[in-house]
Amino acid sequence: MLDKLTQKMSDAFRFIAGKSTITEKNIDSAVEAIKMALLEADVNLRVVRRFVNSTIEEAKGEKVLRSVDPGQQFVKIVHDRLVTFLGGTAENLTLKGPDTLSTILMMGLQGSGKTTSAAKLALRLKKEGRRPLLAACDLVRPAAVEQLSVLGAQIGVPVYREDGTQDPLRVCRGALKQAGRELYDTLIIDTAGRLQIDEPMMEELRQIRDLSKPGEILLVADSMTGQSAVDMAKTFDEKIGLTGVVLTKFDSDTRGGAALSLKTVTGRALKFIGTGEKPEDFEPFHPDRIAGRILGMGDVVGMVEKVQGVIDQKEAAELQKKMEKENLTLDDWLNQLRMVKKMGSLQKMLEMIPGMAGQVSEEALEKEDLKHQEAILSSMTGKERFNYLIIGPSRRSRIAKGSGTSVAEVGRLIKKFEKMRTMMKKMSKLKDPAALQRMIQRGR
């Protein structure tokens, strides 16, 4: 995520890193490198100029040139400028109370990920305690209605559809009636896109907007299209009116031009980013956290939120009791490994750790032994996972063959587990269940 921009920014900071004093010449060199990094990231030229000018103005002030640690002060200035250009503060959806229906209108061109984003948003709102209903008003793209229905079934959110009609207004009207009748508090309307912006599409969107009176009008755009996404947002805002933007494929965007340009060019906030293919890979956009990632500072808060969203506190407490009684089994270990997988790829998690962005390749992570551990544990019988002492040579050979590993790897896993059990008394003194789980997951 934004790997190229992060690397270029790191290179730029080398001009001032570690210096006890810095000069205007140092600053000029660093800012010039930052300027080139932003241009290569496909950031809007006007935005780059404003960013550079404001950074130079503040960096050449007395605060930096006479600072105790001018290098860090300069990085802070760049960070603050990035936060401002990314939108300043996170902007939440404006939704009404649970007793009143809130309507969200989703728009975008074909291929932007609009239908998938509608379902992901529905799942997020469902987890927040709301009762969402999806409306399948995209009657142009073949199989769009079916796709939304499948996604709705997958996440447990109902989808309103009317087969046999080509009138999106009729579907919208029916969805509004059902939402009111069955006391849904949020209606998310998936609308038709086109291969390119045209007047018939805009007129259809205006009619749906006027009928549904949405509190939120979100444009879904592909972040990898860079300035094209920004230009499209500007056009949609002028013709329909937007309250925010959703950028999809953000996990694959190594440049970041769209994210850095959107707020300044359109005046509209970037509210959500799509970070993967799973329904859960949909996050609120936090300018300060993204700025931290761009500068290699990580996103510790985001990582903690991911962990909290996966960890079952009751299960963690039970795990702690088992550890205190030295009753931990290989079955417990397998459950913890599977819990780690729910948090997403290790690559994404590493990006949130300060200084780790771009340090470990996806290929290297593929060789990480967590997958091997899970395969070995899954190849064991329940009886073997409950009592590892019965796993003799013949059983180890069978487990190795079933997991596609070697007898030596099976032996190493069992030794690692035995070593972990010897640390039980030390670990049981920890009061934080989440900390206990992290130690289990590391197998130390």
Order of alpha helices (4+ residues) and beta strands (2+ residues): alpha-alpha-alpha-alpha-alpha-beta-alpha-beta-alpha-beta-alpha-beta-alpha-beta-alpha-beta-alpha-beta-beta-alpha-alpha-alpha-alpha-alpha-alpha-alpha-alpha-alpha-alpha-alpha-alpha
